[in-house]
Amino acid sequence: MDHFAALRALRAIVDAGSFTAAAERQGTTHSAMSRQLRQLEEHLQVRLLDRNSRRLSLTEAGRDYYREAVSLLDRLDQADDRARAGQATPSGRLRVSVPQVVASQELPYWLPGFLARYPQVALDLSADDQLVDVVGGGFDLALRIAASLPDSQLVARELARCPRILVAAPAYLATHGLPRQAADLDKHTLLAFSPAGAAARWELQGPRGASASVEAGQRLHVDATPALYAAVLAGMGISLFTALTVQEDLRTGRLIRVLPGWHAGQRRYFALYPHARALAPKVRALVDYLAAHYAGQTGVAGPGAGDRP
């Protein structure tokens, strides 16, 4: 006896209400359905169905067994769906929300490779520093950078952790000199990311448990990280960025790390997506691609200001 085939026959007979209707739905014959049920009852040594010329009804033992059988078959179907999803070719349109700084500074390092690997996937990308409603906004995935995330019903996969570090352009440091200790920052122009021009204070952590609290933004507040990045590149002052955001700039020398022993805490990169019966292949592909990309990053790259002559 094929046990799962017999369970499916029992379910089909009960759901259809007759052997004939069940056989039509299953694409088989009345006699085949009857034989599978008989074999199942003989295997269990219990009667599952009372049947007469008018109707079928589950026995008391049959009701309990039917309920367990349906639950088992549902779980098996779900497992099949997940396995098929894992093998399916990623395709379709993918709606993704990312922070502005990722869209402007990090996208070139992973998006072309992703689209080249998955030519049947198209992206709708929304760049926004606000916490979007992933489900209500119709997003398949959101990438977020935060110290931690509020509780939600979304799946959160951590992709990376990195410190927020102080950086400046070589032109600025050539003109204004190198800060040698945290107290020196009071003599420098500190550019701040701050929504609605709110006061900005950097809580810095240094070697051997040292700490410093520094007021920033006296000359410039911005509420968009791409604008802050442009201002730093233009040599307007020192600012804070996650190390992964400026990693390539540090490697090439476009920016220099200031006070290499100091940072302003860690930020974590998360991929957020809704719970699903089986994660869509296109979503799984992007999440796995991002995880591999960020796992390959080394954090802070390039020399700090203290390493320069």
N, C-alpha and C positions, 0 to 999 in steps of 0.2 A: 504493500500500500504506500502510495505517495502521500505522506501525512499532510503536507501543506496544500496539495491539490484537494485532499478530502476536506480540509478546513475551509478552503475557498468554496467548495461545493456546498457545504453546510451554510455558509454565509449567503451565498447566492440564492439558495432555496428559501431560506427564511426571509430574505429581503424581497424576493420576487413573489413569494406567497404560493408558489406551485413549482413542481418539477419541470413542467413544460415551459413556463415563462423563464425559469432559471436557465434551462438548457438553451433557449433562444439567445439570452443575454451572453452566455458563455461560449456560444458557437459550437455546441455539442448536442448530444441526444438525451432524451428523457431517460433511456436505459442506462446511459453512462453516469448521469447524475444520481440515479437511484442506486447504482452499484457502489459509487464512492461513499454515499451515506451509509449503506449497509456495511461496508468494510470498516468504516469509522466506528459504528456502533458495536460491531463484533470485536474490534480492537479494544474498545473501552469496556465492553461487556455491560453496557447500559443503553437504554432506549433514549434517544435524544428528541425524536419527533413523534407526536401522535398524528396519524394521518387517516382520514376517511375520504369518502367521495366528494365532500363539500369543502373541506379546509384542512390546513396544516397548522399545528400548534406545537410549541416547544414544551417538553415535559419540564418538571421542576429542575431535574438534573441538567436538562438541555439548556435551560435559561442561563444557569451559571456557566456552563461550558461555552455556550455561544458568546457570552459577554467576554470571557477570557480569550476566546479565539479571535474575536474582532479586535481586541486590544493588541494581541500578538501580531496579527496581520497588518494592522495600521503601523506598528513600529517597524515591521519588516519593509513596508512600502516606503516609509520615511528614510530608512537606511539605504534602500535602493536609490531613492531620489538624490540623496547626498553623494552617493558613489557616482551616479551619472553626472551630477553637477561638477564633480571634481575632474571628470574626463572630458567634459564638453569644451568645445573651442570658445574662448571668450569672444563675445560679439555684442553689438548694440551700442546704444548711447548711454554714457555714464555721466551723471550729474554730480559734480564735486565742489565742495566749499573749502577754500584754503585761506589762511591769513594773507594779508597784503604783502608782507615781507617774503613769504614763500613764493607768491606769484611773481614778485619783481626780482628776487635775488636767487632763489633756489631752484625754480622751475627749469632753467636751462640744463641743469645737471641730472635730471631724471625724466622729464617729460618726453624729450625726443626719443630716448631709448625705449621707453614704455610703448609709445605709439609705433615705433619700428618693429618691436617684438609682437605686438598685437594689432595687425593692420585692420581687423574687423571691428575694432573698438573706436568709438568717437567720443570726445569729451566735451561736456558743457561745464566750463570752469567759472566759478563765482569767487571773486576775491573780496573778503570782508573780514574786518577784525572783530565784528560783533559775533556773539554766540548765536548762530542761526538755529532755527527749529529744523532739525534734520528731517524728521518725518513729515511735519506739516509743510515744509518748504519743498518737498519732493526730491531731497538729495539722497543719492545712493551712499555717499561717503563724505565725511568732513575730516580735514586734517587740522589739528589744533596744537598750539604750543602753550603750555601752562605749567605752573608749579604743581597743581593738582586739579582734578576735575570734580564738579559737583555730582552728587548721585543722580543717575538717570536710568532709563530703561534701555539705553543704547549699549552695544558692545563697544568696549574701549580696548584697543590693542596698543600697547606702548611700543614705539618704534625706536626711540633714542632718548638719551639724557645728555645734557651738556650745560656748562656754566654760561652765565651772562658775563661778558668781559668788556673791559675798557679798550677802545681803539681810537686811533686818530690817523689822519693822512700825514705822510712825510713832510709835506709843505707846511702844515700847521706846526709840527714839532720843530722843524728847522727854524721857524720864526719865533716860537714861544718857548722853546726848550723842553726838556724831558722832565716830567714829574719823577722824583726819586723816592718819594714816600707819599702816603695817602694825604698828609697835611698839605702837600704841595698843590693838590687839586683846587684848593681855595683860590689860587692865583691864576687859574686857567678858565677858559670859556667851556662850560659844560652844557652840551646840547641835550634836551630832554624830550622824550616821548611822553605826552601827557594829554589825555582827552579833555577837551573844553578848557584848555589852559590852566588846569589845576596845578597846585604846587607839586613839585617833584623832588623827592628826597631819595638818594641812593644809600641803601644799607649795604656796606661793603664788608667782606670777610677776607682776612689776610692770613699771613703765615702765623703758625703757633697760636691760633685762636684770637688773633688781633681783629679788631673791628673798627669801622669808622662810619659816621653818618654825614653825608655830604649833600648840600643843597645844590640842585641843578636847574638849568633853564632860565637863568637870569637874563640872558640875551636872546634865547630862542626856545620856544615850546612848539612842538608839532604834534598833530593828532593822527599822522599817517607815517608808518615806518619807512615807506619808500622816500618820502620827503626828508626824513631824518638821515637816511643813508646818503642821499644826494648831498646834503649839507656837510656831512662828515667827509665825503670824498672831495668836496670842494675846498677842504682845508679850513672850515669855519670853527672847528673845535673838537672836543673829545666827547664820545658818547658810549652808551652801552648797547651791545647786541649779543644775541645768542651766538656761541662760538661757531656752530654749524652754518649760520647765515653768512658769516664773513670769512669762512675758512679759506676759500679760494683767493680772496683779497689779501689775506695774510700770507698765503703761499707765494703770491706773485709780487708782494711788496706794495700793492696799492694802498693797503692800510697796515699799520703797525700796532701791535698790542702794547698798551700802556700799563705799567705796574703789573708785570706778569704774575706776581704772587697773589694778586687780589682778584676777587670776582664778586658778583652781586647775586649769589645763590644759583641754584640749578633750575633749568626749564626742561620739561619733558615733552616729547613729540608723541601725539596720539592719533591713531586712525579711529574714527567713530563711525559706526554704521548700525542700522536697525537690526534687531533680532530677526531671523528668518528661518523658515523650515529648512531650507537648504540655501546657503550663501550663493548668490548668483555668480557664475564663473567670471564675469567681467569685474565684479567687486573683489572677489577673491584674488584675481590676477593683479589688480592694482595694489591691494593691501600687501600681498606677498612681495611685489616688486618694490614698494616703498620700504618694507622691512629689510629687504636685502640691500637696498641703496644706503639706508642710514646705518645699517650694521657695518657697511664698508667704509664709513667715514671715521676719521681718527680724532674728531673733536678739534682741539685747537691746533692749527698748523702754522708753521712759520715762526720766525723769531719774534720775541717781544722787544719793546723799545729799549729795555735794559741790555739787550744783546747786540744792539747796534753801536757802531763807533760814534 
